[in-house]
Amino acid sequence: MNFWQEFNERLRALAMALGVHGLVAALVVLSTMNWEPFRKPQNLGLTIEAVIVDTAEIKKQRDAARQAVEMEDRRRQRNEELERQKQREKEQKKDAAERRKKELEEQQKRDAADRLQKLRVERERKLEDERLKQQRELEQVRAERQAAENQRKIEEERLKQIDSRKDRELLEQQRLQREAAAQRQADQEAREFRSGQMATKSDNYQAAIQSFVTQNWLRPPTAQPGLRCTLKIVQIPGGEVISAAISGKCNGDEATRRSILAAVERGGALPYRGFEDVFAREIDFNFIYDGD
């Protein structure tokens, strides 16, 4: 209620009280009037008539009117206080809901950061294990090559001591065969080493994409642990996403599917730096969610 409405209410109550008082006063005056002005005076002696106005009744009515105004004011004040209380409670609920939403978002960010940190630690551990494995394999290759070199020198020394051309040719042929076998073995190990290195980098690439999409994913309430969805993602060098679509099995509902696609497209660009060797324009990405 604004100022003018309150002013009009009080003015109306005051006018009603004054009207009641005026009506009562008029009745008192009318009751004391003599309505026979042309009646001949009668000399009955000295007579004094006095009219007593009941001021107590007027005061009572005035007090009643004032009390009515005061009661109306108290009622209006109670209503205004109740309205203010409702507004405060509404604002408190709104503030509590906003705080809860902010806390939930912060917790989701912390959980995503923890998952990313775990993935990084696990990836670094795997890289370290792979590095140690590669170092051992390289040391073994060097040792084998050194042994072959030593053997070659021994055989060359033996060739010098053999006068027979046939024996020298046979030894030379055997040496070439051993060297060729050693070279084939080294080439095979190098190919296996390269293949293992690429497979490890490909696994790390998939893990980086999984972490990236999970961090950008706004999980809907219907998404349950055990979620598996296969997506077809088209990108360009640099990781910028051109399109994303569900291309295989997906045990999530429609809202969950839309949220996964939105997470891929929301990031703008997938991880790229450091994964140039395993980058592909079209990739099949398996999104996995097993709960927080």
C-alpha positions in Angstrom: 0.0 0.0 0.0 1.5 3.4 -1.0 1.3 6.7 0.7 -1.8 8.1 -1.1 -3.8 4.9 -0.5 -3.0 5.0 3.2 -3.9 8.7 3.3 -7.2 8.1 1.6 -8.0 5.3 4.0 -7.4 7.5 7.1 -9.3 10.4 5.6 -12.3 8.2 4.9 -12.3 6.8 8.5 -12.1 10.4 9.9 -14.9 11.5 7.7 -17.1 8.6 8.9 -16.3 9.5 12.6 -17.1 13.2 12.1 -20.3 12.2 10.2 -21.5 10.0 13.2 -20.7 12.8 15.6 -22.6 15.4 13.5 -25.6 13.1 13.2 -25.7 12.6 17.0 -25.4 16.3 17.7 -28.2 17.0 15.2 -30.5 14.5 16.9 -29.8 16.1 20.3 -30.6 19.6 19.0 -33.7 18.5 17.2 -35.0 16.7 20.3 -34.8 19.9 22.3 -36.5 22.2 19.8 -40.2 23.5 20.2 -42.0 23.0 16.9 -44.9 25.3 17.8 -43.6 28.8 17.2 -47.1 30.5 16.8 -48.5 29.0 20.0 -49.6 31.8 22.4 -47.5 32.2 25.4 -49.0 31.2 28.6 -48.2 33.0 31.7 -47.8 30.1 34.1 -45.2 31.8 36.1 -41.5 31.8 35.8 -40.4 28.4 34.3 -36.8 27.6 33.5 -36.2 24.7 31.2 -32.7 23.2 30.8 -31.6 20.8 28.2 -28.8 18.5 29.1 -26.7 17.2 26.3 -25.2 13.8 26.9 -21.6 14.7 26.3 -20.6 11.3 27.6 -22.4 9.5 24.8 -20.7 11.8 22.3 -17.3 11.2 23.8 -18.1 7.5 23.8 -18.9 7.6 20.1 -15.8 9.7 19.4 -13.7 7.2 21.2 -15.3 4.3 19.3 -14.5 6.1 16.0 -10.9 6.7 17.1 -10.6 3.1 18.2 -12.0 2.0 14.8 -9.4 4.1 13.0 -6.6 2.7 15.3 -7.8 -0.9 14.7 -7.8 -0.3 11.0 -4.2 1.1 11.3 -3.1 -1.9 13.3 -4.7 -4.3 10.8 -3.1 -2.5 7.9 0.3 -2.5 9.7 -0.1 -6.3 10.4 -0.9 -6.9 6.7 2.1 -4.9 5.6 4.4 -6.7 8.1 3.1 -10.0 6.9 3.7 -9.0 3.3 7.3 -7.8 4.2 7.9 -11.1 6.0 6.7 -13.1 3.0 9.0 -11.1 0.7 12.0 -11.6 3.1 11.3 -15.4 3.2 11.0 -15.5 -0.6 14.3 -13.6 -1.0 16.0 -15.9 1.6 14.8 -19.0 -0.3 16.0 -17.5 -3.6 19.4 -16.7 -2.1 19.7 -20.2 -0.6 18.9 -21.8 -3.9 21.5 -19.6 -5.7 24.1 -20.5 -3.1 23.3 -24.2 -3.5 23.5 -24.0 -7.2 26.9 -22.2 -7.0 28.2 -24.7 -4.5 27.1 -27.6 -6.8 28.8 -26.0 -9.8 32.0 -25.4 -7.8 31.9 -29.1 -6.6 31.5 -30.3 -10.2 34.5 -28.2 -11.2 36.5 -29.6 -8.4 35.5 -33.2 -9.3 36.4 -32.6 -12.9 39.7 -31.2 -11.9 40.4 -34.2 -9.6 39.5 -36.6 -12.4 41.8 -34.7 -14.8 44.6 -34.8 -12.3 44.2 -38.5 -11.9 44.2 -39.0 -15.6 47.4 -36.9 -15.8 49.1 -38.9 -13.1 48.1 -42.2 -14.7 49.3 -41.0 -18.1 52.6 -39.8 -16.7 53.1 -43.2 -15.0 52.4 -45.0 -18.2 54.7 -42.8 -20.1 57.4 -43.4 -17.6 56.9 -47.1 -17.7 57.0 -47.0 -21.5 60.2 -44.9 -21.4 61.9 -47.4 -19.2 60.8 -50.2 -21.4 62.0 -48.5 -24.5 65.3 -47.7 -22.8 65.8 -51.4 -21.9 64.9 -52.4 -25.4 67.4 -50.0 -26.9 70.1 -51.1 -24.5 69.4 -54.7 -25.5 69.6 -53.8 -29.2 73.0 -52.0 -28.6 74.3 -55.0 -26.8 73.3 -57.3 -29.6 74.8 -55.1 -32.2 78.0 -54.9 -30.1 78.1 -58.6 -29.8 77.6 -58.9 -33.6 80.4 -56.5 -34.2 82.7 -58.4 -31.9 81.8 -61.6 -33.6 82.4 -60.0 -37.0 85.9 -58.9 -35.9 86.7 -62.4 -34.6 85.5 -63.9 -37.9 87.6 -61.4 -39.9 90.6 -62.4 -37.9 89.9 -66.0 -38.6 89.5 -65.2 -42.3 93.0 -63.8 -42.3 94.3 -67.1 -40.9 92.5 -69.3 -43.5 94.3 -69.7 -46.7 91.6 -71.5 -48.5 89.5 -69.2 -50.6 86.5 -71.6 -50.2 86.6 -71.4 -46.5 86.9 -67.6 -46.6 83.9 -67.4 -48.9 81.9 -69.7 -46.7 82.8 -67.7 -43.6 82.0 -64.5 -45.4 78.6 -65.8 -46.5 77.8 -66.9 -43.0 78.8 -63.5 -41.7 76.6 -61.7 -44.2 73.7 -64.0 -43.3 74.2 -63.3 -39.6 74.4 -59.6 -40.2 71.3 -59.7 -42.4 69.5 -61.6 -39.7 70.6 -59.2 -37.1 69.5 -56.3 -39.3 66.1 -57.9 -39.9 65.8 -58.4 -36.1 66.7 -54.8 -35.4 64.3 -53.6 -38.1 61.5 -55.7 -36.6 62.2 -54.4 -33.1 62.2 -50.9 -34.4 58.8 -51.4 -36.1 57.4 -53.0 -32.9 58.8 -50.1 -30.9 57.3 -47.5 -33.2 53.9 -49.4 -33.2 53.9 -49.6 -29.4 54.8 -45.9 -29.1 51.9 -44.9 -31.5 49.5 -47.2 -29.6 50.4 -45.6 -26.3 50.0 -42.1 -27.8 46.6 -43.1 -29.3 45.4 -44.3 -25.8 46.6 -41.0 -24.3 44.8 -39.1 -27.0 41.5 -40.9 -26.3 42.0 -40.3 -22.5 42.6 -36.6 -23.2 39.4 -36.3 -25.2 37.5 -38.2 -22.6 38.7 -35.8 -19.9 38.0 -32.8 -22.1 34.5 -33.8 -22.9 33.7 -34.9 -19.3 34.9 -31.5 -18.0 32.6 -29.7 -20.3 29.7 -32.1 -19.7 26.6 -30.8 -17.8 25.3 -34.1 -16.6 21.5 -34.3 -16.7 19.6 -36.0 -13.8 18.7 -38.9 -16.0 22.3 -39.9 -16.7 23.2 -43.0 -14.8 26.6 -44.7 -14.1 27.5 -47.3 -16.7 26.8 -44.9 -19.6 28.4 -45.8 -22.9 28.0 -43.8 -26.1 29.8 -44.0 -29.4 30.2 -40.7 -31.3 31.5 -39.7 -34.7 33.5 -36.5 -34.5 34.7 -34.5 -37.5 37.5 -32.0 -36.8 40.2 -30.1 -38.6 43.9 -29.7 -37.7 44.1 -27.8 -34.5 41.3 -29.8 -33.0 38.4 -27.5 -34.0 35.2 -29.5 -34.0 33.2 -29.3 -37.2 30.4 -31.8 -36.3 29.5 -34.5 -33.7 26.8 -37.1 -33.9 25.8 -40.4 -32.1 27.1 -43.0 -34.5 26.8 -46.3 -32.5 25.3 -47.8 -29.4 24.3 -45.4 -26.6 22.4 -46.5 -23.5 21.4 -43.0 -22.5 18.1 -41.2 -23.0 17.6 -38.4 -25.4 18.5 -35.7 -22.9 21.7 -37.5 -22.0 22.6 -37.8 -25.7 22.0 -34.1 -26.3 24.1 -33.2 -23.3 27.1 -35.3 -24.5 27.0 -33.7 -28.0 26.7 -30.3 -26.4 29.8 -31.0 -24.3 31.8 -31.9 -27.4 30.7 -28.8 -29.3 30.9 -26.5 -26.2 34.6 -26.8 -25.9 35.2 -25.6 -29.5 38.4 -27.5 -30.0 39.6 -31.0 -28.9 43.1 -31.6 -27.5 45.6 -31.4 -30.4 49.1 -30.2 -29.3 51.3 -33.2 -28.7 49.0 -35.6 -30.5 49.7 -34.5 -34.1 51.0 -38.0 -34.9 47.7 -39.7 -34.1 45.4 -36.9 -35.2 42.6 -37.9 -37.6 40.0 -35.8 -39.3 37.2 -38.3 -38.4 37.4 -40.2 -35.1 35.1 -42.7 -33.3 35.0 -41.5 -29.7 33.6 -43.7 -27.0 32.1 -41.6 -24.2 32.2 -43.4 -20.8 30.5 -42.4 -17.5 30.8 -44.7 -14.4 29.8 -42.2 -11.8 31.7 -39.5 -9.8 
